[in-house]
Amino acid sequence: MKILLYSHDWAPTIGGVQTITMSLAKELANSVDSSSAERTEVTLVTPTAQAGMNDSELPFRVVRSPGFFELLKLIRGADLIHLAGPILKPLALAVMLRKRVVVEHHGFQAICPNGQLFFTVTQSRCPGYFMMGQHTKCLACNRPLGVFATFSKWLATFPRRILCKFVDANITPTNWLADQLKLPRTQTIYHGIPLSAGSTAALKPPIRFAFLGRLVASKRIPVLLAAAKELHTMDQSFQLLIIGDGPEREALENLAQQYELSGCVSFTHYLDDNQLNDTLALVASVVIPSGSGEVFNLAAAENMRHGRIAIVPSGSAVAEVAGDAGVSFSEGDASSLAKAMKSIIENSELRESLSQAARDRCQRLFPDEIMVRAHLDLYRSLAV
């Protein structure tokens, strides 16, 4: 089987989409159909620049920034097209050529012009204005981008959604996202992570929490800092690490100073793998302050693998990932988040039970081999 895997953002750029598509492409390239002994031939196509990366070391072919006719030829020659999101040009070409097409949704591009389901006007999770037909809200949300970008993003959402109704399968990494998208022929396949043995979360005082990710408005880190302020006011002993970079960094550091949190909150820039592992070895719990933009959250699953407890907004995709192995709070409510964090600080039995439950949940639901097998089963069912 010849599979063309298209990802708009890919290595060497770092992120969840890149991690999943890399893992999927590697495993697919090494897979063999037991019934026919046929190997899977994978070609990954991306507009992302190579930037010094040695693509020849990968077990699959990589084509970067193909022209229109080269892309057309690649799509014609494939048995199945797998798109990492509803990317308009390859999606339209594949549908017009009547190829077998699978769209794996890593965001909200089929129901939200900015792809984040985040309403910038109120700095809160969007209730789904595009699907409600409240398009003036969508235009107001993206207005800071300028008139052209605002209308372009809004208009592009219509053909993306329409084309997704014609593909052979839509894949979502959570049932929660499937409920949001409401697209036909949708199948949930959880993202997979390597389940090699790792460090155990430190559960001795002071209890340490961590946020990992880009420092942008949609992550709602001010809510986390407000929760930390409440805990500090209650004389709770804890440490909070903010790990990452982004345009909101200076404002967040200033807010932490304003809240007088220098003794219990610290900021680090992005850390390499070794530095990150060493830092997180001292962390008992990871906090995800916002459900906006989240359709799974690999960081939550990867830390649960090590027994770290995920504190997540209720009614979100991340809440589905954490399940009964996490602690939930009302999104946007600093007092609710502080209460959730306080329960981890004060209750050692809860910490121990949730830590083990997190490991067990990852072993049961998120092994990468389960993810790859589910994709292959889907591909082969479409080839019949």
C-alpha positions as CSV (number, residue, x, y, z in Angstrom):
1,M,0.0,0.0,0.0
2,K,1.3,3.4,-1.0
3,I,0.4,6.1,1.6
4,L,0.9,9.8,1.2
5,L,1.0,11.5,4.6
6,Y,0.7,15.3,4.3
7,S,1.5,17.6,7.3
8,H,1.5,21.4,7.0
9,D,3.9,21.8,10.0
10,W,6.5,19.2,10.4
11,A,10.0,18.4,11.6
12,P,12.4,20.0,12.4
13,T,9.6,22.2,13.9
14,I,8.6,20.9,17.3
15,G,5.0,20.2,18.4
16,G,2.2,17.7,18.9
17,V,1.3,17.3,15.2
18,Q,4.9,16.8,14.3
19,T,5.5,14.2,17.0
20,I,2.4,12.2,16.1
21,T,3.0,12.3,12.3
22,M,6.7,11.4,12.7
23,S,5.8,8.4,15.0
24,L,3.0,7.3,12.6
25,A,5.2,7.6,9.5
26,K,8.0,5.6,11.1
27,E,5.8,2.8,12.3
28,L,3.8,2.6,9.1
29,A,7.1,2.4,7.0
30,N,8.2,-0.6,9.1
31,S,4.8,-2.4,9.0
32,V,4.0,-5.4,6.9
33,D,0.6,-6.7,5.9
34,S,0.5,-10.2,7.4
35,S,-2.0,-11.5,4.9
36,S,0.0,-10.4,1.8
37,A,3.5,-9.8,3.1
38,E,3.3,-6.4,1.4
39,R,5.2,-3.5,3.0
40,T,3.7,-0.1,3.5
41,E,5.3,2.5,1.3
42,V,5.1,6.0,3.0
43,T,5.8,9.4,1.4
44,L,5.6,12.3,3.8
45,V,4.9,15.7,2.1
46,T,5.3,19.0,3.8
47,P,5.9,22.7,3.0
48,T,8.2,22.9,6.1
49,A,11.8,23.7,5.2
50,Q,14.5,21.1,5.9
51,A,16.6,23.5,7.9
52,G,19.6,21.1,8.2
53,M,17.6,18.0,9.0
54,N,18.9,14.8,7.3
55,D,15.7,13.3,5.8
56,S,17.7,10.4,4.3
57,E,18.1,8.9,7.7
58,L,14.3,8.3,8.0
59,P,12.7,5.0,6.9
60,F,10.3,6.8,4.5
61,R,10.6,9.3,1.7
62,V,10.2,13.0,2.5
63,V,9.1,15.6,-0.1
64,R,9.4,19.2,1.0
65,S,7.6,22.2,-0.7
66,P,6.5,20.4,-3.9
67,G,5.1,22.6,-6.7
68,F,1.5,22.2,-7.8
69,F,2.2,19.6,-10.5
70,E,4.6,17.6,-8.4
71,L,2.0,17.5,-5.6
72,L,-0.7,16.4,-8.1
73,K,1.6,13.6,-9.3
74,L,2.3,12.5,-5.8
75,I,-1.4,12.3,-5.0
76,R,-2.2,10.5,-8.2
77,G,0.4,7.8,-7.4
78,A,-0.8,7.1,-3.9
79,D,-3.3,4.5,-2.8
80,L,-4.4,6.5,0.2
81,I,-4.0,10.1,1.2
82,H,-3.7,10.9,5.0
83,L,-3.9,14.5,5.8
84,A,-2.8,15.9,9.2
85,G,-5.7,18.3,9.3
86,P,-8.1,19.6,6.7
87,I,-5.4,21.3,4.6
88,L,-7.2,22.9,1.7
89,K,-5.0,22.4,-1.4
90,P,-4.1,18.7,-1.0
91,L,-7.6,18.0,0.4
92,A,-9.3,19.5,-2.6
93,L,-7.0,17.8,-5.1
94,A,-7.4,14.4,-3.4
95,V,-11.2,14.6,-3.4
96,M,-11.3,15.8,-7.0
97,L,-9.1,12.9,-8.0
98,R,-11.4,10.5,-6.1
99,K,-8.6,9.1,-4.0
100,R,-9.1,7.4,-0.7
101,V,-8.7,10.2,1.8
102,V,-8.4,10.2,5.5
103,V,-8.3,13.5,7.5
104,E,-6.9,13.3,11.0
105,H,-8.0,16.4,12.9
106,H,-5.3,17.9,15.2
107,G,-7.3,21.1,15.7
108,F,-10.6,22.8,15.1
109,Q,-10.0,24.1,11.6
110,A,-13.2,22.4,10.3
111,I,-15.4,24.4,12.8
112,C,-13.4,27.5,13.8
113,P,-11.6,30.1,11.6
114,N,-8.6,30.4,14.0
115,G,-8.4,26.7,14.6
116,Q,-8.2,27.1,18.4
117,L,-11.8,27.4,19.5
118,F,-10.7,30.4,21.5
119,F,-12.7,33.7,21.6
120,T,-10.1,36.4,21.7
121,V,-12.7,39.1,22.6
122,T,-13.4,37.6,26.0
123,Q,-10.1,35.6,26.3
124,S,-12.1,32.4,26.9
125,R,-13.0,29.1,25.2
126,C,-15.3,29.7,22.3
127,P,-18.8,28.1,22.6
128,G,-18.7,27.3,18.9
129,Y,-19.9,30.5,17.2
130,F,-19.1,29.3,13.6
131,M,-21.3,26.2,14.0
132,M,-24.0,28.4,15.6
133,G,-24.0,30.6,12.5
134,Q,-22.9,33.6,14.5
135,H,-20.3,34.7,12.0
136,T,-20.0,38.3,13.1
137,K,-18.5,36.8,16.3
138,C,-16.0,34.9,14.2
139,L,-15.0,38.1,12.4
140,A,-14.7,40.0,15.6
141,C,-12.5,37.3,17.1
142,N,-9.9,37.5,14.3
143,R,-10.1,41.2,13.7
144,P,-6.6,41.9,15.3
145,L,-5.2,39.9,12.3
146,G,-6.3,42.6,9.9
147,V,-9.2,42.7,7.4
148,F,-7.7,40.4,4.7
149,A,-6.6,37.7,7.1
150,T,-9.8,37.8,9.1
151,F,-12.0,37.2,6.0
152,S,-9.6,34.7,4.5
153,K,-9.7,32.5,7.6
154,W,-13.4,32.8,7.9
155,L,-14.1,32.0,4.2
156,A,-11.7,29.0,4.2
157,T,-13.5,27.3,7.0
158,F,-16.6,26.7,4.8
159,P,-14.8,24.6,2.1
160,R,-12.7,22.8,4.7
161,R,-15.8,21.7,6.5
162,I,-17.6,20.8,3.2
163,L,-14.7,18.7,1.9
164,C,-14.4,16.8,5.2
165,K,-17.9,15.5,4.5
166,F,-16.7,13.9,1.3
167,V,-13.6,12.1,2.6
168,D,-13.6,8.3,3.4
169,A,-12.8,8.8,7.1
170,N,-12.3,11.6,9.7
171,I,-10.1,10.6,12.6
172,T,-10.2,12.4,15.9
173,P,-7.8,11.8,18.9
174,T,-10.7,12.1,21.4
175,N,-14.4,11.4,21.4
176,W,-14.8,14.9,22.8
177,L,-13.4,16.4,19.5
178,A,-15.7,14.1,17.4
179,D,-18.7,15.5,19.3
180,Q,-17.5,19.0,18.5
181,L,-16.8,18.4,14.8
182,K,-19.9,16.5,14.0
183,L,-18.5,15.1,10.7
184,P,-19.6,11.9,9.0
185,R,-17.5,8.7,9.0
186,T,-15.6,9.7,12.1
187,Q,-13.5,7.3,14.1
188,T,-11.6,8.1,17.4
189,I,-8.0,6.9,17.6
190,Y,-6.2,8.0,20.7
191,H,-2.7,9.5,20.1
192,G,0.1,7.0,21.0
193,I,3.2,7.6,23.1
194,P,6.2,5.4,23.8
195,L,5.7,3.6,27.1
196,S,9.3,3.0,28.0
197,A,10.1,3.0,31.7
198,G,10.6,6.5,33.1
199,S,11.1,8.5,36.3
200,T,8.6,8.5,39.1
201,A,7.0,11.8,40.1
202,A,8.4,13.2,43.4
203,L,5.7,13.2,46.0
204,K,7.5,14.7,48.9
205,P,6.9,18.3,50.1
206,P,7.0,20.9,48.8
207,I,4.7,19.5,46.1
208,R,5.7,20.8,42.7
209,F,3.4,21.6,39.8
210,A,4.4,22.4,36.3
211,F,2.9,24.1,33.2
212,L,4.4,23.1,29.9
213,G,3.7,24.9,26.6
214,R,3.7,28.1,24.7
215,L,3.1,31.3,26.7
216,V,0.1,32.6,24.7
217,A,-3.3,34.0,25.6
218,S,-5.3,30.9,24.8
219,K,-3.4,28.9,27.4
220,R,-4.9,31.2,30.2
221,I,-1.9,31.1,32.4
222,P,-3.0,34.1,34.4
223,V,-5.8,31.9,35.8
224,L,-3.0,29.5,37.0
225,L,-1.1,32.4,38.6
226,A,-4.3,33.6,40.3
227,A,-4.8,30.1,41.7
228,A,-1.2,30.1,42.9
229,K,-1.8,33.5,44.6
230,E,-4.8,32.0,46.5
231,L,-2.7,29.0,47.6
232,H,0.1,31.3,48.7
233,T,-2.4,33.4,50.7
234,M,-3.5,30.2,52.4
235,D,0.2,29.5,53.4
236,Q,0.3,26.3,51.3
237,S,3.7,25.0,50.7
238,F,4.2,24.4,46.9
239,Q,6.3,25.2,43.9
240,L,5.1,26.1,40.4
241,L,7.2,25.9,37.3
242,I,6.2,27.7,34.1
243,I,8.1,25.9,31.3
244,G,8.1,27.5,27.9
245,D,8.3,30.6,25.8
246,G,6.0,32.9,24.0
247,P,4.7,36.4,23.5
248,E,3.0,36.5,26.9
249,R,6.2,35.7,28.9
250,E,7.0,39.3,30.0
251,A,3.4,40.0,31.0
252,L,3.2,36.8,33.0
253,E,6.4,37.4,34.8
254,N,5.2,40.8,35.7
255,L,1.9,39.4,37.0
256,A,3.8,36.8,39.1
257,Q,5.8,39.7,40.7
258,Q,2.6,41.7,41.2
259,Y,1.1,38.7,43.1
260,E,4.3,38.4,45.1
261,L,4.9,34.8,44.0
262,S,8.7,35.0,43.5
263,G,9.2,32.4,46.3
264,C,6.9,29.8,44.9
265,V,6.7,30.4,41.1
266,S,9.6,30.3,38.6
267,F,9.9,30.5,34.9
268,T,12.2,28.6,32.6
269,H,12.7,28.8,28.8
270,Y,12.2,25.8,26.6
271,L,14.4,22.9,27.9
272,D,16.1,20.2,25.9
273,D,15.0,16.6,26.6
274,N,17.6,15.9,29.2
275,Q,17.0,19.2,31.1
276,L,13.2,18.7,30.9
277,N,13.4,15.1,32.2
278,D,15.6,16.2,35.1
279,T,13.3,19.1,35.9
280,L,10.1,17.1,35.7
281,A,11.6,14.3,37.9
282,L,10.8,16.7,40.8
283,V,7.2,17.4,39.7
284,A,4.1,15.7,41.1
285,S,1.5,17.2,38.9
286,V,1.1,19.0,35.5
287,V,-1.6,21.7,35.2
288,I,-3.5,22.5,31.9
289,P,-5.3,25.8,32.6
290,S,-7.3,25.9,29.4
291,G,-9.1,23.6,27.1
292,S,-8.9,26.0,24.2
293,G,-6.8,24.7,21.3
294,E,-6.6,21.3,23.0
295,V,-7.8,18.2,21.2
296,F,-5.7,15.7,23.2
297,N,-2.6,17.2,24.8
298,L,0.4,14.9,24.4
299,A,2.2,16.6,27.3
300,A,-0.6,15.4,29.7
301,A,-0.3,11.8,28.5
302,E,3.5,11.8,28.5
303,N,3.6,13.0,32.1
304,M,0.8,10.6,33.2
305,R,3.1,7.8,31.9
306,H,5.5,8.8,34.6
307,G,2.8,9.0,37.3
308,R,2.4,12.7,37.2
309,I,-1.1,13.8,38.0
310,A,-2.9,15.9,35.4
311,I,-5.1,18.8,36.6
312,V,-7.4,19.6,33.7
313,P,-10.4,21.8,32.8
314,S,-13.7,19.8,33.1
315,G,-15.6,19.2,29.9
316,S,-12.5,19.4,27.7
317,A,-10.5,17.0,25.5
318,V,-7.8,16.9,28.1
319,A,-10.3,15.8,30.7
320,E,-11.0,12.8,28.5
321,V,-7.3,12.0,28.3
322,A,-6.9,12.2,32.1
323,G,-10.1,10.4,32.9
324,D,-10.4,9.2,36.4
325,A,-6.7,9.5,36.8
326,G,-6.8,13.3,36.9
327,V,-8.3,16.1,38.9
328,S,-10.6,18.6,37.2
329,F,-11.7,22.2,37.8
330,S,-14.0,24.7,36.3
331,E,-12.2,26.4,33.4
332,G,-11.5,30.1,34.0
333,D,-12.2,29.8,37.8
334,A,-9.0,30.4,39.7
335,S,-10.6,29.4,43.0
336,S,-11.7,26.0,41.5
337,L,-8.2,25.5,40.2
338,A,-6.7,26.4,43.6
339,K,-9.0,23.9,45.3
340,A,-7.8,21.2,42.8
341,M,-4.2,22.0,43.5
342,K,-4.7,22.1,47.2
343,S,-6.2,18.6,47.2
344,I,-2.9,17.3,45.6
345,I,-0.8,19.2,48.2
346,E,-2.7,18.1,51.3
347,N,-3.8,14.5,50.5
348,S,-0.9,12.1,50.1
349,E,-3.2,9.0,49.7
350,L,-4.9,10.8,46.8
351,R,-1.5,11.6,45.2
352,E,-0.4,8.0,45.4
353,S,-3.6,6.5,44.0
354,L,-3.9,9.0,41.2
355,S,-0.2,8.6,40.3
356,Q,-0.7,4.8,39.9
357,A,-4.0,5.3,38.1
358,A,-2.2,7.7,35.6
359,R,0.4,5.0,34.8
360,D,-2.3,2.3,34.4
361,R,-4.4,4.5,32.1
362,C,-1.5,5.2,29.8
363,Q,-0.5,1.6,29.6
364,R,-4.1,0.6,28.7
365,L,-5.1,3.4,26.3
366,F,-2.1,5.2,24.8
367,P,0.6,2.8,23.6
368,D,1.9,3.9,20.2
369,E,1.5,0.4,18.8
370,I,-2.3,0.6,19.4
371,M,-2.4,3.9,17.5
372,V,-0.5,2.5,14.5
373,R,-2.5,-0.7,14.4
374,A,-5.8,1.2,14.5
375,H,-4.6,3.4,11.5
376,L,-3.5,0.3,9.5
377,D,-6.9,-1.4,10.2
378,L,-8.7,1.7,9.0
379,Y,-6.5,2.0,5.8
380,R,-7.0,-1.7,4.9
381,S,-10.8,-1.5,5.5
382,L,-10.9,1.4,3.0
383,A,-8.8,-0.4,0.4
384,V,-11.4,-3.3,0.2
